[in-house]
Amino acid sequence: MNEQRIIKKEKQRMFTILDNLYDDHKPLDYKHLAGSNSECEICQWIAKCSDVINKLEKEIDKLEPEKIKSASLAYYEPTQNRVPIKVNKFKVFHVHTEEGDEYYYRVLTKKQVLQDFDKEECGHLELTVIDESDWDSVFLESGEYGFVMLRTIVRKDKTGRIGEKSYSNITSMKECTRKKSDDFIFYDGENHDEVIAFCGSSYGKQTKKGNKINVISNRGSFSMKPETYLTKNVVGQLDSYNKDEFEALYDITNKKVWTSI
């Protein structure tokens, strides 16, 4: 493949990417045209992609006569003006104030964080960039008694202040515990009847192949293979776990029950 065809093929690939970016672009208002906002991540990628296409077009100009280029109908070119913009990646800042309040910001630059505070406050702020690898370990309050991971908030593509924590009204993260312990049975590959009976109102049936048990409950259906635990909570909902999952979730407690003989 000669150099002209390689460049054309790459140009066509970049136009496909650009077309998808235009489809994904969600304007903030009627003035927010695709590729026009330096604070919009999609706009940044549109501009970067457009810049690459402009460079490829210049290469084609050098290698191809103008008549041949103008006669080519093999490539789709969007009508929007392509204005190259420097691509910046959004960062998540953790802000700690002198009063003890904490905030999380998703912005392009540190300057955008400081704009939210008075000049006197800025001198006492502690700003730390939260690395993406730590987004799963940061939890923010979401509604009454609920918490959500920082990564979940970032995926919603919010910008500016995305979370806050005030020590005056939040003391610690809460956790929920079961009101009543779950029952369980271990499927060893031979006790099919016992496991099926344990399912109760839910449907359980042994498969013809693989020595599995199919369980159909009001929460959906699943298959159990040997060496699997089946649990039932106080409202009759069933779940299955392998040995490691079961031991991580449950501590086994004794109950005074009759043993069948």
C-alpha positions as CSV (number, residue, x, y, z in Angstrom):
1,M,0.0,0.0,0.0
2,N,1.5,3.4,-1.1
3,E,1.9,6.3,1.2
4,Q,-1.2,8.2,-0.2
5,R,-3.5,5.3,0.5
6,I,-2.2,4.9,4.0
7,I,-2.8,8.6,4.8
8,K,-6.3,8.4,3.2
9,K,-7.2,5.3,5.2
10,E,-6.1,7.0,8.5
11,K,-8.0,10.1,7.5
12,Q,-11.2,8.0,7.0
13,R,-10.7,6.3,10.4
14,M,-10.3,9.7,12.1
15,F,-13.5,11.0,10.4
16,T,-15.4,7.9,11.8
17,I,-14.2,8.7,15.3
18,L,-15.1,12.4,14.8
19,D,-18.6,11.5,13.6
20,N,-19.1,9.4,16.8
21,L,-17.9,12.3,18.9
22,Y,-20.4,14.6,17.4
23,D,-23.1,12.0,18.2
24,D,-21.9,11.8,21.8
25,H,-21.7,15.5,22.3
26,K,-24.3,16.9,24.8
27,P,-24.5,20.7,24.7
28,L,-24.9,22.5,28.0
29,D,-27.0,25.3,26.3
30,Y,-27.9,26.6,22.8
31,K,-24.5,28.4,22.6
32,H,-22.5,25.3,23.3
33,L,-21.6,24.1,19.8
34,A,-19.6,20.9,19.3
35,G,-15.9,21.7,19.5
36,S,-16.4,25.2,20.9
37,N,-16.1,24.8,24.7
38,S,-12.6,24.2,26.2
39,E,-14.2,23.0,29.5
40,C,-16.2,20.2,27.7
41,E,-14.3,17.0,27.5
42,I,-16.1,15.9,24.3
43,C,-15.3,19.3,22.7
44,Q,-11.7,18.8,23.6
45,W,-11.6,15.4,21.8
46,I,-13.4,16.8,18.8
47,A,-10.8,19.6,18.5
48,K,-7.9,17.1,19.0
49,C,-9.4,14.8,16.3
50,S,-10.0,17.7,14.0
51,D,-6.4,18.9,14.4
52,V,-5.1,15.4,13.4
53,I,-7.4,15.5,10.3
54,N,-6.1,18.9,9.3
55,K,-2.5,17.6,9.4
56,L,-3.4,14.6,7.3
57,E,-5.1,16.8,4.7
58,K,-1.9,18.8,4.5
59,E,0.0,15.6,3.8
60,I,-2.5,14.7,1.1
61,D,-2.0,18.1,-0.5
62,K,1.7,17.5,-0.8
63,L,1.3,14.0,-2.4
64,E,-1.8,14.4,-4.5
65,P,-2.7,16.8,-7.4
66,E,-5.6,19.2,-6.6
67,K,-7.9,17.7,-9.3
68,I,-7.7,14.2,-8.0
69,K,-8.3,15.4,-4.4
70,S,-11.4,17.5,-5.4
71,A,-12.9,14.6,-7.4
72,S,-12.7,12.2,-4.5
73,L,-16.1,11.4,-2.9
74,A,-14.9,8.6,-0.6
75,Y,-14.7,10.6,2.6
76,Y,-17.4,12.2,4.7
77,E,-16.4,15.6,6.2
78,P,-18.7,17.2,8.8
79,T,-19.8,20.8,8.0
80,Q,-18.9,22.1,11.5
81,N,-15.9,24.4,11.7
82,R,-13.0,22.6,13.4
83,V,-11.1,24.9,15.8
84,P,-8.1,23.2,17.4
85,I,-8.2,23.4,21.2
86,K,-5.6,22.3,23.6
87,V,-6.8,19.0,25.2
88,N,-6.7,19.1,29.0
89,K,-7.8,16.2,31.3
90,F,-10.2,16.8,34.1
91,K,-8.8,16.4,37.6
92,V,-10.5,15.7,40.9
93,F,-9.3,18.0,43.8
94,H,-9.8,17.4,47.5
95,V,-10.1,20.7,49.3
96,H,-9.6,21.1,53.0
97,T,-10.6,24.4,54.6
98,E,-9.2,26.1,57.7
99,E,-12.6,25.5,59.4
100,G,-12.4,21.8,58.8
101,D,-14.8,21.5,55.9
102,E,-13.9,19.3,52.9
103,Y,-14.9,19.5,49.3
104,Y,-14.4,17.6,46.1
105,Y,-14.1,19.4,42.7
106,R,-13.8,18.0,39.2
107,V,-12.2,20.7,37.1
108,L,-9.6,21.3,34.5
109,T,-7.4,23.7,36.5
110,K,-6.7,24.6,40.1
111,K,-7.8,28.1,39.3
112,Q,-11.3,27.0,38.8
113,V,-11.3,25.7,42.4
114,L,-10.0,28.9,43.9
115,Q,-12.7,30.9,42.1
116,D,-15.2,29.5,44.7
117,F,-13.4,31.0,47.7
118,D,-12.5,34.5,48.9
119,K,-8.9,35.6,48.6
120,E,-8.4,35.3,52.3
121,E,-9.7,31.8,52.3
122,C,-7.5,30.7,49.4
123,G,-4.4,31.3,51.5
124,H,-5.5,28.6,54.0
125,L,-6.8,26.0,51.7
126,E,-5.2,22.5,51.3
127,L,-5.6,21.2,47.8
128,T,-4.8,17.6,46.9
129,V,-5.3,15.9,43.5
130,I,-7.1,12.6,44.0
131,D,-5.5,9.9,41.8
132,E,-8.0,7.9,39.7
133,S,-6.8,4.7,41.5
134,D,-8.2,6.1,44.7
135,W,-11.7,7.0,43.4
136,D,-13.2,3.7,44.6
137,S,-12.0,4.3,48.2
138,V,-13.7,7.8,48.6
139,F,-17.4,7.7,49.6
140,L,-19.7,10.7,49.6
141,E,-23.1,11.0,51.3
142,S,-26.0,10.6,48.8
143,G,-29.4,11.2,50.4
144,E,-30.4,10.1,53.9
145,Y,-28.1,7.3,55.2
146,G,-26.8,6.5,51.7
147,F,-23.3,6.8,50.3
148,V,-21.9,6.6,46.8
149,M,-18.4,6.1,45.4
150,L,-16.5,9.1,44.0
151,R,-16.0,7.1,40.7
152,T,-19.8,6.8,40.3
153,I,-20.1,10.6,40.6
154,V,-17.3,11.2,38.1
155,R,-18.9,8.9,35.6
156,K,-22.0,11.2,35.6
157,D,-19.6,13.8,34.0
158,K,-20.3,16.5,36.6
159,T,-18.0,19.4,36.8
160,G,-17.2,22.0,39.5
161,R,-18.0,21.1,43.1
162,I,-19.2,17.5,43.1
163,G,-19.2,16.7,46.8
164,E,-18.8,18.1,50.3
165,K,-18.3,17.0,53.8
166,S,-18.8,19.0,56.9
167,Y,-17.6,17.6,60.2
168,S,-20.3,19.6,62.0
169,N,-23.1,17.3,60.7
170,I,-21.5,14.1,59.6
171,T,-19.7,12.0,62.2
172,S,-19.1,8.7,60.5
173,M,-20.1,6.4,57.7
174,K,-23.0,4.1,58.7
175,E,-23.5,0.5,57.7
176,C,-26.6,-1.7,57.6
177,T,-26.9,-5.2,59.2
178,R,-29.5,-7.9,58.8
179,K,-32.4,-7.9,61.2
180,K,-32.5,-11.6,61.2
181,S,-29.8,-14.2,60.2
182,D,-30.0,-16.0,56.9
183,D,-30.5,-19.8,56.5
184,F,-28.2,-21.7,54.3
185,I,-27.5,-25.1,52.8
186,F,-24.4,-26.5,51.1
187,Y,-24.8,-28.3,47.8
188,D,-22.2,-31.1,47.7
189,G,-23.3,-32.6,44.3
190,E,-25.3,-35.4,45.8
191,N,-27.9,-33.8,48.1
192,H,-30.2,-32.7,45.3
193,D,-33.5,-33.4,47.1
194,E,-32.4,-31.4,50.2
195,V,-31.4,-28.4,48.2
196,I,-34.6,-28.5,46.1
197,A,-36.7,-28.7,49.3
198,F,-34.7,-25.8,50.8
199,C,-35.8,-23.6,47.9
200,G,-39.4,-23.7,49.3
201,S,-41.8,-21.6,47.2
202,S,-39.1,-21.0,44.6
203,Y,-38.6,-23.6,41.9
204,G,-35.5,-25.9,42.0
205,K,-34.7,-28.7,39.6
206,Q,-31.6,-30.8,38.9
207,T,-30.1,-30.4,35.4
208,K,-29.5,-33.4,33.1
209,K,-26.0,-32.3,32.4
210,G,-23.3,-30.9,34.6
211,N,-24.8,-32.0,37.9
212,K,-26.2,-28.5,38.5
213,I,-29.4,-27.3,40.1
214,N,-31.5,-24.6,38.4
215,V,-33.2,-22.2,40.8
216,I,-36.0,-19.9,39.7
217,S,-37.1,-17.3,42.2
218,N,-38.9,-14.0,42.3
219,R,-35.5,-12.3,42.0
220,G,-34.5,-14.2,38.8
221,S,-33.0,-17.5,37.9
222,F,-29.5,-19.0,38.4
223,S,-27.7,-22.3,38.3
224,M,-25.8,-23.9,41.2
225,K,-22.9,-26.2,40.7
226,P,-21.5,-28.6,43.4
227,E,-19.4,-27.0,46.2
228,T,-21.8,-24.0,46.3
229,Y,-23.7,-22.4,49.2
230,L,-27.4,-21.5,48.9
231,T,-28.8,-18.9,51.3
232,K,-32.3,-17.8,52.1
233,N,-33.1,-14.6,54.0
234,V,-36.1,-13.7,56.2
235,V,-38.3,-12.8,53.2
236,G,-37.5,-16.0,51.3
237,Q,-35.0,-14.5,48.8
238,L,-32.4,-16.9,47.5
239,D,-28.7,-16.3,46.6
240,S,-25.8,-18.6,45.8
241,Y,-22.1,-18.2,46.7
242,N,-18.9,-20.1,46.2
243,K,-16.9,-21.0,49.3
244,D,-14.7,-17.9,49.4
245,E,-17.7,-15.6,48.8
246,F,-19.7,-17.3,51.5
247,E,-16.9,-17.1,54.1
248,A,-16.3,-13.5,53.3
249,L,-20.0,-12.6,53.8
250,Y,-21.2,-14.9,56.6
251,D,-20.2,-16.1,60.1
252,I,-22.0,-19.4,60.8
253,T,-24.1,-19.4,64.0
254,N,-25.9,-22.3,65.7
255,K,-29.6,-22.7,65.9
256,K,-31.6,-25.1,68.0
257,V,-33.3,-27.2,65.4
258,W,-34.4,-30.9,64.9
259,T,-32.1,-33.1,62.8
260,S,-33.8,-35.4,60.4
261,I,-32.9,-39.1,60.6
